Amino acid sequence: MKSSLVLAGVALAAGLAAGTAQAQALPIVDGFTSVRLDAAPTLTGAGVTVGLLGSALFSPGSNGIPLVYFPVTGGAIDTATFAGSIEHAGSGLSLTRAGTTVNLSDFVIDTVGGQLTGQVNIGATTLSNVSLFSIGLTGSPAAPFSLSLTATAAGALTSALGLPDLTGVQVGSASTLPITAAVPEPATYAAMLGGLGLLGLVTRRRAKANAAPALA
């Protein structure tokens, strides 16, 4: 038995397609999620300054598209279905325009619901467990998952920052690598292979049903 690296594609795809198989939910002990901020140039052009919160780390990336890394701090994943949650407490992003700042932090990836939730802070107002992004498939091995703004998140940005309605717009693409507690290797590897087989089928069906435009 040893620590298992739960691949992002497996965790999300198999979680979305979670069936009746039962297994122990393993606590997540470490890891990171990386996000390529595809919308950064457009946000900058609209007068929005993007900043980091807490333990988030920045990399300049390439072609003007920055990368941000969020440490994984907790959660749990089922070894049979990979249904569960991946937590990122103590890190986030700030969006500032015309003197007003919106802080998005404490992200949680829901592998069953296919969404990313988090805390939203605007001035003296703080809201928890807000649905921020829906998760889709990009087709890129380096960053296989798209992050598109939900109606709730887009509404907050419109109200606070005066941006147009961005519901469904792809803000970034991501990959995640949570590290779980020890599990028997044969069972883990078999489940991971099954999850990979489900990835294309499940996520492509969700993408067709929830097609969203990307920021230019």
PASEBA-1860 file (N, C-alpha, C; in nm, 3 decimals):
! residues 216
1> MKSSLVLA> 0.084/-0.119/0.000/0.000/0.000/0.000/0.088/0.125/0.000 ~ 0.050/0.224/-0.076/0.125/0.349/-0.078/0.033/0.460/-0.124 ~ 0.081/0.585/-0.116/-0.001/0.699/-0.158/-0.035/0.686/-0.305 ~ -0.159/0.721/-0.339/-0.206/0.711/-0.477/-0.227/0.849/-0.534 ~ -0.171/0.875/-0.654/-0.194/1.001/-0.724/-0.318/0.985/-0.808 ~ -0.425/1.052/-0.772/-0.552/1.038/-0.842/-0.556/1.137/-0.957 ~ -0.551/1.089/-1.080/-0.545/1.176/-1.196/-0.673/1.255/-1.212 ~ -0.659/1.379/-1.261/-0.774/1.469/-1.273/-0.881/1.412/-1.362
9> GVALAAGL> -0.844/1.363/-1.478/-0.944/1.312/-1.572/-1.023/1.198/-1.514 ~ -0.956/1.110/-1.443/-1.023/0.997/-1.382/-1.120/1.042/-1.274 ~ -1.072/1.128/-1.187/-1.154/1.171/-1.074/-1.282/1.238/-1.120 ~ -1.272/1.333/-1.211/-1.389/1.407/-1.252/-1.482/1.325/-1.340 ~ -1.426/1.253/-1.437/-1.510/1.178/-1.529/-1.583/1.066/-1.458 ~ -1.510/0.988/-1.381/-1.574/0.877/-1.312/-1.669/0.927/-1.205 ~ -1.637/1.041/-1.144/-1.728/1.097/-1.046/-1.859/1.139/-1.109 ~ -1.853/1.202/-1.226/-1.974/1.244/-1.295/-2.060/1.125/-1.333
17> AAGTAQAQ> -1.996/1.011/-1.359/-2.069/0.892/-1.402/-2.084/0.792/-1.288 ~ -2.076/0.838/-1.166/-2.075/0.748/-1.050/-2.192/0.652/-1.054 ~ -2.159/0.523/-1.038/-2.263/0.421/-1.044/-2.290/0.364/-0.907 ~ -2.311/0.232/-0.902/-2.351/0.168/-0.777/-2.235/0.106/-0.702 ~ -2.115/0.104/-0.762/-2.001/0.043/-0.696/-1.972/0.114/-0.564 ~ -1.935/0.037/-0.463/-1.909/0.092/-0.332/-1.763/0.069/-0.294 ~ -1.700/0.166/-0.234/-1.564/0.152/-0.185/-1.540/0.259/-0.080 ~ -1.428/0.247/-0.013/-1.395/0.343/0.091/-1.360/0.478/0.030
25> ALPIVDGF> -1.414/0.584/0.087/-1.378/0.720/0.045/-1.246/0.755/0.112 ~ -1.146/0.782/0.030/-1.013/0.812/0.083/-0.996/0.961/0.107 ~ -0.942/0.999/0.222/-0.915/1.141/0.245/-0.801/1.189/0.155 ~ -0.814/1.311/0.106/-0.710/1.373/0.025/-0.614/1.447/0.118 ~ -0.485/1.422/0.101/-0.387/1.477/0.195/-0.296/1.585/0.135 ~ -0.296/1.598/0.003/-0.204/1.695/-0.059/-0.240/1.708/-0.207 ~ -0.159/1.783/-0.280/-0.179/1.797/-0.424/-0.194/1.942/-0.466 ~ -0.231/1.962/-0.592/-0.251/2.097/-0.642/-0.344/2.093/-0.763
33> TSVRLDAA> -0.405/2.207/-0.790/-0.485/2.227/-0.911/-0.426/2.347/-0.985 ~ -0.400/2.330/-1.113/-0.348/2.441/-1.193/-0.456/2.491/-1.287 ~ -0.463/2.622/-1.303/-0.563/2.685/-1.390/-0.493/2.779/-1.487 ~ -0.518/2.759/-1.614/-0.471/2.850/-1.719/-0.580/2.954/-1.738 ~ -0.548/3.081/-1.709/-0.648/3.188/-1.714/-0.663/3.239/-1.857 ~ -0.736/3.163/-1.938/-0.753/3.196/-2.080/-0.817/3.333/-2.101 ~ -0.899/3.376/-2.006/-0.970/3.503/-2.021/-0.891/3.623/-1.972 ~ -0.768/3.602/-1.924/-0.690/3.712/-1.866/-0.673/3.831/-1.960
41> PTLTGAGV> -0.637/3.811/-2.087/-0.623/3.927/-2.176/-0.752/4.006/-2.193 ~ -0.864/3.935/-2.203/-0.993/4.003/-2.219/-1.031/4.079/-2.093 ~ -1.006/4.018/-1.976/-1.036/4.086/-1.850/-0.950/4.211/-1.835 ~ -0.822/4.199/-1.869/-0.733/4.315/-1.862/-0.781/4.426/-1.954 ~ -0.824/4.388/-2.074/-0.876/4.486/-2.169/-1.001/4.556/-2.120 ~ -1.077/4.488/-2.033/-1.199/4.547/-1.977/-1.171/4.626/-1.850 ~ -1.042/4.641/-1.815/-1.006/4.718/-1.698/-1.007/4.641/-1.569 ~ -1.007/4.507/-1.577/-1.009/4.422/-1.458/-0.867/4.377/-1.425
49> TVGLLGSA> -0.826/4.398/-1.301/-0.696/4.352/-1.253/-0.716/4.222/-1.176 ~ -0.642/4.118/-1.215/-0.652/3.988/-1.150/-0.538/3.973/-1.051 ~ -0.570/3.938/-0.925/-0.469/3.919/-0.822/-0.482/3.784/-0.756 ~ -0.383/3.750/-0.673/-0.381/3.623/-0.602/-0.418/3.642/-0.456 ~ -0.480/3.540/-0.398/-0.516/3.541/-0.257/-0.451/3.422/-0.186 ~ -0.405/3.445/-0.064/-0.354/3.337/0.018/-0.238/3.263/-0.043 ~ -0.247/3.130/-0.047/-0.137/3.045/-0.090/-0.134/3.018/-0.240 ~ -0.217/3.085/-0.318/-0.214/3.068/-0.464/-0.080/3.115/-0.519
57> LFSPGSNG> -0.031/3.045/-0.621/0.098/3.076/-0.683/0.079/3.113/-0.829 ~ 0.165/3.202/-0.879/0.151/3.254/-1.015/0.268/3.212/-1.103 ~ 0.238/3.184/-1.230/0.341/3.162/-1.331/0.300/3.241/-1.455 ~ 0.394/3.310/-1.521/0.356/3.393/-1.637/0.302/3.315/-1.755 ~ 0.328/3.185/-1.763/0.276/3.107/-1.874/0.336/3.150/-2.007 ~ 0.256/3.142/-2.113/0.303/3.181/-2.246/0.194/3.255/-2.321 ~ 0.235/3.336/-2.418/0.141/3.410/-2.503/0.046/3.498/-2.422 ~ 0.094/3.549/-2.309/0.012/3.638/-2.228/-0.096/3.568/-2.148
65> IPLVYFPV> -0.093/3.434/-2.142/-0.192/3.358/-2.066/-0.127/3.305/-1.939 ~ -0.156/3.362/-1.823/-0.091/3.319/-1.699/-0.146/3.187/-1.646 ~ -0.067/3.124/-1.561/-0.107/3.003/-1.490/-0.113/3.033/-1.342 ~ -0.214/2.978/-1.274/-0.225/2.994/-1.130/-0.237/2.855/-1.068 ~ -0.165/2.834/-0.958/-0.165/2.704/-0.890/-0.231/2.720/-0.753 ~ -0.327/2.632/-0.725/-0.399/2.634/-0.598/-0.369/2.504/-0.522 ~ -0.307/2.512/-0.404/-0.279/2.390/-0.328/-0.408/2.318/-0.287 ~ -0.407/2.186/-0.300/-0.519/2.105/-0.253/-0.501/2.083/-0.104
73> TGGAIDTA> -0.604/2.112/-0.026/-0.591/2.106/0.120/-0.678/2.000/0.187 ~ -0.766/1.935/0.112/-0.852/1.835/0.175/-0.955/1.780/0.079 ~ -1.054/1.713/0.136/-1.157/1.649/0.057/-1.146/1.499/0.067 ~ -1.219/1.428/-0.017/-1.217/1.282/-0.018/-1.266/1.231/-0.153 ~ -1.211/1.118/-0.197/-1.247/1.058/-0.324/-1.278/0.910/-0.303 ~ -1.388/0.861/-0.361/-1.424/0.720/-0.355/-1.336/0.642/-0.452 ~ -1.278/0.532/-0.405/-1.183/0.456/-0.487/-1.250/0.380/-0.601 ~ -1.379/0.355/-0.593/-1.448/0.282/-0.700/-1.507/0.374/-0.804
81> TFAGSIEH> -1.568/0.483/-0.761/-1.638/0.573/-0.854/-1.566/0.705/-0.873 ~ -1.472/0.737/-0.785/-1.403/0.865/-0.782/-1.500/0.981/-0.762 ~ -1.613/0.953/-0.702/-1.705/1.059/-0.662/-1.652/1.122/-0.534 ~ -1.661/1.253/-0.525/-1.614/1.319/-0.404/-1.590/1.466/-0.426 ~ -1.506/1.524/-0.341/-1.477/1.667/-0.349/-1.328/1.691/-0.328 ~ -1.278/1.797/-0.392/-1.137/1.835/-0.382/-1.133/1.979/-0.333 ~ -1.075/2.000/-0.214/-1.083/2.130/-0.147/-0.953/2.210/-0.160 ~ -0.969/2.342/-0.168/-0.855/2.433/-0.182/-0.873/2.550/-0.085
89> AGSGLSLT> -0.868/2.522/0.045/-0.888/2.626/0.145/-0.766/2.719/0.152 ~ -0.792/2.848/0.172/-0.684/2.943/0.195/-0.618/2.999/0.071 ~ -0.681/2.984/-0.046/-0.626/3.043/-0.168/-0.740/3.090/-0.257 ~ -0.708/3.173/-0.355/-0.812/3.221/-0.445/-0.763/3.330/-0.537 ~ -0.858/3.400/-0.599/-0.830/3.508/-0.693/-0.907/3.633/-0.654 ~ -0.851/3.748/-0.684/-0.923/3.874/-0.667/-0.940/3.939/-0.804 ~ -1.056/4.001/-0.824/-1.086/4.073/-0.948/-1.122/4.216/-0.910 ~ -1.045/4.314/-0.959/-1.065/4.453/-0.921/-1.089/4.539/-1.044
97> RAGTTVNL> -1.192/4.624/-1.034/-1.223/4.718/-1.143/-1.284/4.844/-1.084 ~ -1.231/4.959/-1.122/-1.284/5.088/-1.079/-1.299/5.097/-0.927 ~ -1.199/5.045/-0.855/-1.198/5.058/-0.710/-1.278/4.954/-0.635 ~ -1.345/4.864/-0.705/-1.424/4.758/-0.640/-1.355/4.624/-0.661 ~ -1.346/4.545/-0.554/-1.279/4.415/-0.560/-1.375/4.302/-0.526 ~ -1.371/4.198/-0.607/-1.445/4.074/-0.580/-1.342/3.965/-0.552 ~ -1.349/3.906/-0.434/-1.258/3.798/-0.397/-1.329/3.663/-0.412 ~ -1.265/3.571/-0.483/-1.315/3.435/-0.500/-1.214/3.341/-0.436
105> SDFVIDTV> -1.256/3.262/-0.337/-1.159/3.181/-0.264/-1.219/3.051/-0.214 ~ -1.132/2.970/-0.150/-1.172/2.843/-0.087/-1.249/2.754/-0.185 ~ -1.190/2.730/-0.300/-1.257/2.654/-0.405/-1.276/2.508/-0.366 ~ -1.388/2.451/-0.409/-1.416/2.308/-0.391/-1.464/2.251/-0.524 ~ -1.394/2.149/-0.573/-1.435/2.080/-0.696/-1.529/1.966/-0.658 ~ -1.649/1.967/-0.712/-1.748/1.862/-0.692/-1.741/1.769/-0.813 ~ -1.684/1.649/-0.796/-1.666/1.560/-0.910/-1.796/1.494/-0.955 ~ -1.898/1.496/-0.872/-2.027/1.438/-0.910/-2.113/1.541/-0.983
113> GGQLTGQV> -2.122/1.661/-0.929/-2.204/1.765/-0.990/-2.138/1.837/-1.105 ~ -2.006/1.817/-1.122/-1.936/1.883/-1.231/-1.932/2.033/-1.216 ~ -1.905/2.080/-1.093/-1.900/2.223/-1.071/-1.792/2.258/-0.969 ~ -1.752/2.385/-0.970/-1.657/2.436/-0.873/-1.726/2.544/-0.792 ~ -1.728/2.526/-0.661/-1.791/2.623/-0.572/-1.683/2.696/-0.493 ~ -1.722/2.802/-0.424/-1.625/2.876/-0.344/-1.690/2.987/-0.265 ~ -1.607/3.063/-0.198/-1.652/3.178/-0.119/-1.636/3.305/-0.200 ~ -1.735/3.393/-0.193/-1.732/3.521/-0.263/-1.737/3.633/-0.160
121> NIGATTLS> -1.643/3.726/-0.171/-1.640/3.840/-0.081/-1.639/3.969/-0.162 ~ -1.738/4.056/-0.136/-1.746/4.187/-0.199/-1.769/4.288/-0.088 ~ -1.667/4.366/-0.056/-1.680/4.461/0.054/-1.708/4.390/0.185 ~ -1.817/4.427/0.251/-1.852/4.367/0.380/-1.938/4.243/0.364 ~ -1.968/4.204/0.242/-2.056/4.090/0.216/-1.975/3.966/0.181 ~ -2.002/3.856/0.251/-1.935/3.729/0.224/-2.039/3.619/0.207 ~ -2.029/3.545/0.098/-2.118/3.433/0.070/-2.035/3.306/0.054 ~ -2.080/3.197/0.115/-2.007/3.070/0.107/-2.080/2.970/0.019
129> NVSLFSIG> -2.006/2.871/-0.029/-2.061/2.762/-0.111/-2.137/2.815/-0.233 ~ -2.080/2.914/-0.299/-2.141/2.971/-0.419/-2.095/2.893/-0.541 ~ -2.188/2.857/-0.629/-2.154/2.790/-0.753/-2.088/2.891/-0.847 ~ -1.958/2.873/-0.873/-1.882/2.970/-0.952/-1.860/2.927/-1.096 ~ -1.819/2.802/-1.115/-1.785/2.754/-1.250/-1.845/2.616/-1.275 ~ -1.891/2.595/-1.397/-1.927/2.460/-1.441/-1.805/2.401/-1.510 ~ -1.791/2.269/-1.500/-1.673/2.200/-1.550/-1.706/2.125/-1.678 ~ -1.627/2.148/-1.783/-1.646/2.079/-1.910/-1.515/2.018/-1.957
137> LTGSPAAP> -1.510/1.973/-2.081/-1.393/1.907/-2.138/-1.330/1.994/-2.246 ~ -1.196/2.012/-2.240/-1.127/2.095/-2.339/-1.067/2.014/-2.453 ~ -1.034/1.888/-2.428/-0.966/1.808/-2.529/-0.815/1.820/-2.523 ~ -0.763/1.900/-2.429/-0.619/1.919/-2.414/-0.567/1.836/-2.297 ~ -0.468/1.748/-2.320/-0.414/1.667/-2.210/-0.352/1.752/-2.099 ~ -0.295/1.866/-2.134/-0.228/1.950/-2.035/-0.326/2.017/-1.940 ~ -0.441/2.057/-1.991/-0.545/2.122/-1.910/-0.680/2.071/-1.959 ~ -0.720/1.950/-1.917/-0.834/1.882/-1.977/-0.971/1.938/-1.945
145> FSLSLTAT> -0.982/2.026/-1.846/-1.114/2.071/-1.803/-1.133/2.222/-1.819 ~ -1.246/2.260/-1.874/-1.280/2.401/-1.889/-1.357/2.449/-1.767 ~ -1.342/2.576/-1.735/-1.414/2.640/-1.625/-1.497/2.754/-1.684 ~ -1.629/2.737/-1.684/-1.719/2.836/-1.742/-1.803/2.900/-1.633 ~ -1.820/3.030/-1.640/-1.893/3.103/-1.536/-2.038/3.059/-1.527 ~ -2.085/3.036/-1.406/-2.226/3.009/-1.384/-2.304/3.140/-1.387 ~ -2.435/3.130/-1.394/-2.520/3.249/-1.393/-2.502/3.326/-1.262 ~ -2.483/3.254/-1.152/-2.465/3.318/-1.022/-2.337/3.401/-1.019
153> AAGALTSA> -2.227/3.342/-1.064/-2.099/3.412/-1.064/-2.100/3.529/-1.162 ~ -2.156/3.507/-1.280/-2.162/3.614/-1.380/-2.246/3.731/-1.329 ~ -2.355/3.700/-1.260/-2.440/3.805/-1.205/-2.367/3.889/-1.101 ~ -2.284/3.823/-1.019/-2.207/3.896/-0.918/-2.106/3.990/-0.983 ~ -2.042/3.944/-1.091/-1.944/4.028/-1.160/-2.010/4.145/-1.231 ~ -2.129/4.121/-1.285/-2.202/4.230/-1.350/-2.243/4.335/-1.248 ~ -2.297/4.289/-1.135/-2.345/4.381/-1.032/-2.231/4.458/-0.967 ~ -2.121/4.390/-0.934/-2.014/4.454/-0.859/-1.915/4.531/-0.946
161> LGLPDLTG> -1.884/4.475/-1.064/-1.778/4.534/-1.146/-1.828/4.602/-1.273 ~ -1.959/4.591/-1.299/-2.014/4.656/-1.417/-1.979/4.587/-1.547 ~ -1.946/4.457/-1.541/-1.914/4.381/-1.662/-2.042/4.334/-1.730 ~ -2.038/4.306/-1.861/-2.156/4.251/-1.928/-2.185/4.111/-1.877 ~ -2.301/4.056/-1.911/-2.339/3.922/-1.867/-2.244/3.819/-1.930 ~ -2.169/3.750/-1.846/-2.071/3.652/-1.893/-2.112/3.509/-1.862 ~ -2.240/3.485/-1.841/-2.288/3.351/-1.810/-2.246/3.252/-1.918 ~ -2.183/3.143/-1.878/-2.142/3.039/-1.971/-2.011/3.063/-2.041
169> VQVGSAST> -1.948/3.177/-2.016/-1.822/3.209/-2.083/-1.707/3.132/-2.017 ~ -1.619/3.075/-2.098/-1.505/3.001/-2.046/-1.398/3.098/-1.999 ~ -1.367/3.091/-1.871/-1.267/3.178/-1.811/-1.129/3.113/-1.809 ~ -1.126/2.981/-1.795/-0.998/2.914/-1.788/-1.009/2.766/-1.816 ~ -0.892/2.700/-1.818/-0.885/2.555/-1.833/-0.795/2.502/-1.723 ~ -0.822/2.382/-1.675/-0.757/2.335/-1.553/-0.719/2.188/-1.558 ~ -0.626/2.154/-1.469/-0.595/2.015/-1.438/-0.580/2.006/-1.287 ~ -0.606/1.889/-1.231/-0.595/1.875/-1.086/-0.532/1.741/-1.052
177> LPITAAVP> -0.449/1.741/-0.948/-0.379/1.620/-0.906/-0.382/1.608/-0.754 ~ -0.493/1.558/-0.699/-0.499/1.538/-0.555/-0.425/1.411/-0.515 ~ -0.362/1.412/-0.399/-0.291/1.296/-0.347/-0.372/1.240/-0.231 ~ -0.406/1.111/-0.240/-0.490/1.050/-0.138/-0.408/0.968/-0.041 ~ -0.476/0.920/0.063/-0.413/0.830/0.159/-0.388/0.695/0.093 ~ -0.320/0.605/0.163/-0.281/0.477/0.106/-0.401/0.390/0.072 ~ -0.391/0.321/-0.043/-0.493/0.225/-0.087/-0.423/0.107/-0.151 ~ -0.488/-0.011/-0.160/-0.429/-0.125/-0.231/-0.411/-0.091/-0.377
185> EPATYAAM> -0.291/-0.109/-0.430/-0.261/-0.069/-0.567/-0.348/-0.135/-0.673 ~ -0.371/-0.269/-0.673/-0.450/-0.329/-0.781/-0.588/-0.269/-0.795 ~ -0.657/-0.251/-0.683/-0.793/-0.195/-0.689/-0.790/-0.052/-0.741 ~ -0.691/0.024/-0.697/-0.682/0.163/-0.740/-0.657/0.174/-0.889 ~ -0.562/0.097/-0.940/-0.529/0.104/-1.082/-0.646/0.059/-1.168 ~ -0.718/-0.045/-1.124/-0.833/-0.091/-1.201/-0.940/0.017/-1.208 ~ -0.963/0.083/-1.096/-1.063/0.190/-1.093/-1.021/0.307/-1.181 ~ -0.891/0.338/-1.180/-0.842/0.448/-1.262/-0.861/0.420/-1.410
193> LGGLGLLG> -0.835/0.295/-1.452/-0.855/0.259/-1.592/-1.002/0.270/-1.631 ~ -1.089/0.226/-1.541/-1.232/0.239/-1.568/-1.274/0.384/-1.579 ~ -1.216/0.469/-1.495/-1.247/0.611/-1.500/-1.204/0.674/-1.630 ~ -1.087/0.635/-1.680/-1.040/0.689/-1.807/-1.133/0.652/-1.921 ~ -1.189/0.531/-1.916/-1.281/0.490/-2.021/-1.409/0.571/-2.020 ~ -1.449/0.620/-1.903/-1.572/0.697/-1.891/-1.552/0.845/-1.926 ~ -1.430/0.891/-1.924/-1.402/1.034/-1.940/-1.463/1.094/-2.066 ~ -1.426/1.037/-2.181/-1.476/1.095/-2.306/-1.627/1.089/-2.317
201> LVTRRRAK> -1.687/0.974/-2.283/-1.831/0.955/-2.297/-1.910/1.052/-2.212 ~ -1.880/1.057/-2.082/-1.960/1.137/-1.991/-1.943/1.286/-2.014 ~ -1.818/1.332/-2.023/-1.795/1.475/-2.033/-1.838/1.530/-2.167 ~ -1.821/1.455/-2.274/-1.865/1.502/-2.405/-2.017/1.515/-2.409 ~ -2.088/1.422/-2.345/-2.234/1.434/-2.339/-2.274/1.560/-2.265 ~ -2.202/1.588/-2.153/-2.233/1.709/-2.076/-2.200/1.833/-2.157 ~ -2.090/1.828/-2.234/-2.050/1.944/-2.313/-2.152/1.975/-2.422 ~ -2.206/1.871/-2.486/-2.305/1.893/-2.591/-2.433/1.953/-2.534
209> ANAAPALA> -2.467/1.910/-2.413/-2.591/1.958/-2.352/-2.576/2.098/-2.294 ~ -2.449/2.136/-2.264/-2.428/2.267/-2.199/-2.320/2.345/-2.272 ~ -2.329/2.351/-2.405/-2.228/2.421/-2.485/-2.224/2.568/-2.446 ~ -2.103/2.623/-2.426/-2.089/2.762/-2.382/-1.985/2.831/-2.469 ~ -2.004/2.961/-2.498/-1.906/3.035/-2.578/-1.781/3.064/-2.498 ~ -1.669/3.082/-2.565/-1.543/3.117/-2.498/-1.513/3.263/-2.523 ~ -1.443/3.324/-2.427/-1.403/3.463/-2.445/-1.304/3.473/-2.559 ~ -1.320/3.577/-2.644/-1.226/3.595/-2.755/-1.096/3.652/-2.704
END
